Amino acid sequence: MKRIIFTLAIITTFINLNAQESGICGMSTEDQALMAELYGHPKNIQANREDWVFIPVMFHLVSEGNGDGRINYGPILKNLARINKDYNGFKMRFYIYGFNELKNSQIYLSPSTSLNAIVANKDPNALNIFITENADTQGGGLGTTLGYYSPQGDYIIVRKQELTSATSTLSHEIGHFFTLKHTFYGWEANPWNEAEHTNHVTLINAPGTNIPVEIMQRTNCSIAADGFCDTPPDYNFGITSNGCNYTYQVYDSNDDLIIPQKNNFMSYFNDCSTYAFTDEQTQAMKNSFYGDQRDFLRREYVPDTAMISSTIQFTNPTAGSTVPTYNAVTIEWNPVDGATDYLLEITGNGKMTTYFSSEPSIFITDLSPNVTYIVLLIPFNDGIPNYVTKVTQFKTGTEVSKVNGINFVNDFELYPVPATQGNNVSIQFNSSKYIDSSIKILDILGNIVTSNGFRINAGVNNYLLNTTSLAKGIYFVRIEAENKILTKKLIIQ
């Protein structure tokens, strides 16, 4: 496959039809000031909003040191489709650049104390998103921190619960990545409340800051709050409001009734039926993309943007059937229009295993006997514009098959796994005959990274794979002989 990888002047671009999760972003007022200083949208750039831009994304699936707790791939694909829906209205498309299974308990549990470790694992050619157990607060205010953008490290942290719930948290944090501030900028640490600020706010600056308090007449909109004139005043009303219901009667220093934009992605109002970015916000993000600080995102590559067909049909095994063997099972389905790759999540015997395939079938040798398995199939491409799934189930038998993909090869193993970048990996197996073959290394999206001819000897075979040229991430080692294949997953750390 290819590289994976108008209404009112105030409310101008409606896109998302799902609600935001209750909680807060971890970016403090100080973090956003630093963000503006380091990555502020260039004033000398006025990007054409009609031009499509394509943003490569590296997803880091963080787990504890022993591998526990890692998020599954399915929610990542679902959220990428969600992000692309949120940003489609102004022609920004995010595509899969790669995945990285990262074992690090410190990052997983406490990313805010792990800046150096996170930076060390970033990919320099992509927007880096680290999916962790917690997104511990960076001083953004009271409440559960759902995620944050780190201006110090230029990466996004999001807790895995936000992806499994398919919220718009990532769309909010990507807004920060492209230099958008909260609509209520300056009120993060001290949201408006009637007892302290009254219903007639006469403050010149937001509490404890030198950030001007924005007023409804827009006379100070370019220097107050987020600096945009098409986002109305918001004194962080959303954090204490009941969902998307704004019932306060609050007046600014000119005695004008404040009417915030509840459904702005950069606000804290939850459970709105639709969310939006304004024209000025979208222009600023496009400008940021074309700025010098984001040149590493810009490349000639155009991802696959074909819509994935919802017509999916398993052809083997038949749903509810029992296959006679357990160590040699072929699962097949019809080719899905728009899909270049397929993700399968197979659950049974108390565990779930993930498989990727670039063909509408997969040969599996590591199932257990007499177990009912549930198969979730997700067809996708690297620019995943939509998310569709199909589920089936079957039961394995108790017979042992000698067919393992290449029937004269046995005991196919890699060592060590995970492997350290730059160190050799030993590919070991036994063969019952001599034959010419090839050993290919594929990335997680099916792209061939290396391919070498290899003479299989009768008996023990040991092939040393040099990993110096392999970036950290997930790969597959594939042996091909007599039009058959054997595959093992390889992790480079």
C-alpha positions, 0 to 999 in steps of 0.5 A: 500500500501507499505510505502510512501512514457560512452562517453567522460571522461568529460561527462559520464552519460546522463539522463534528456531530459527536459530543466532547468528553467531560473534562479539561485540556491540560494546557495552562495559560502559561503553556499556551503563551509558550506555544505562541512564542515558539510556534505562533502562526506566521503573520507573513503567511496567508495560506489558501484555505482551498488547498488540501494539506496532508499531515502525517501522524505517528501514533505511539501506543504506550504500555507499562514496561511489561506490555500491559495496558496498551490500547488496541489499534481499532480505536486509533483507526476510529479516531483518525476517521473522526479527526478527518471528519472534524477537519474535512470542512477546511481541507486538512487530512491526517494520515497514518505515518506509522505506529510505535508500540512503546513499553515505558511505565513512566510515560504510560502512567505519568507523561508530564514527568517524562518529557525527555523520554517522550522526546527521545521516542518522537518521529522527526517527520510526523505529528506525534501522538502518545496514547497513555493511561493518564494525561496528568495535569499540566496546570490547566485547571480543575477536573480530569485532564483528558489530554494536552499538547506540550509546547516544550516537546512538540507532541500530544498526549491523550489518555486512552479512554478518550480514544476508546470513547471516540471523543473530540479530545484529539481534535482539540489538542491538534488545534493547540498543535497548530497554535490555537488557544482556548477561546477563554484564554487567561481564565484556565486557572480561575474560571468565572464564578458569580461569587467572585466575579459577579454577573457584571465583569469589570475586570481589565485583565483575566484573573491573575494575568495580563491578558485583556478580558474580551468584550462583546463589541469586539473592540479589543478582540485582536489582543484579548483572549485567543486573539480572534475576532470571530470567537466571542468572549468566553470566561471559561463558562463551559467548565461549570455549565451543564453540558452544552446548556449555557444559562448564565446571565453575565455582562461585560464591562460595557453592560453587553450580555455575553453570548459564548460560542458553546460549540467551539472545539477550543472551548470547554462546553461538553455534549454539544450536538456539533462542534466548530472551528471559525474562519479565523481559527482555520486560517491560523491553522493553515498558516501554521502548517505552512510556517517554518516550524512545521516544514517537517510535515510538508511532503509530496505524498498524497494519502489514499482518501477513498471512502471505505465501502460498508459492504463486508462479507466473511467467506471463510470460516462460515459464521458460527462454524467449527474448523477442524484444526486450530494451528492452521486457520485461514480467514477470508473475506471479500475485497472491500472497495477503498481499502488497501489494508485490513486490521483483524482483532481476534478475541478468544481464550481470554486474550485478544490478538491483532493481525494486519493483512494487505490481502482479503485473507490471513493464515493464522497458526497460533490459535488454541484448540476448542475455543470460540473466537470472535473476529473484528475486521476493520478495512482501512487505508492510510488516509482513513476517511471513514470507519466501518467494521464487520464481526464474525465468530467461529470455533477451533477444533482439536486436530493438529495440522502440519500445514504452517504456510510453508510445510517444510519449515518448522520452529520459525522464531526471531530473537531477541524480540523486542529488538534494540535498534542497531543490533542484529536480530536472529531469524531461526527455523528448521527446514526439511529441504534446500530451496531458494527463498526471500526474506522481506521486512515489511512495515506495519502498513505492508510496505516492503522495507527490505527484500533479500534473496536467501538460500534455505538449507536443510536443517537449522537455518540462522539468518542475521538481520541488521536493524541499523536502517530500521526506525523504531516501530513495528515490522513483519519478517516474511519468508517467501518460498514456493508461493507460500509465506511465513510471517513473524512480528518484529518490534524495534525499540 
